[in-house]
């Protein structure tokens, strides 16, 4: 399996900005997930599409052994700098290279929409021990805030149309198109879910860089990137809350779903 062109080309260009400009996740969300799965010493969790390790480092706090899977070399290198104690493999979600029945849980944080669902699910089922669980996690924009709604409109207008499944929040009223793949597949429980506010204290400059670190923006040529940057800056300058280059709070919601298998 190969990764989507936008991820395979865009993320290598933006790995450093990706790490700096993106939010982490509420520790309360990780604690609740650890209780539900559970994650603790003596258990093993696989982190699919781990990126630079934003969620990986929180999984490591549970005491479970963490096996990270990340196909983009530049992301793996950045993760290795930040998390030298975590094992990381160069596999994909569809072909991790990990042994069968090696995991008590599998997690995909901010990554499931990149995967070919049928192949990824088959791989997850291969990895999980009996009674294991899959958790899907996203940070989504709180678009009840006007400037965030306008900002997200740019993001999704430019997003690839050929993703295996739409990112959570990319369609009005979307509660997760990912559910459809599980409905016709035997062995999976009904999803459980919880949601937490996740305000991210940042700067207007880094809000711009958050957009520019998106793989489908980073893959553009320099002239097209400049046009996107100018459009984002114009949107932010149009709202009182984001005018100028000072501190700003980016309101996210952390959405966590988990299902058991077998």
Helices and strands as residue ranges (DSSP letters): H 5-21, H 27-37, E 44-48, H 56-60, E 65-69, H 73-82, E 87-89, E 103-109, G 112-114, H 117-127, E 128-141, H 146-157, G 177-179, H 180-183, E 192-203, H 204-212, H 215-218, H 222-237, G 240-242, E 247-260
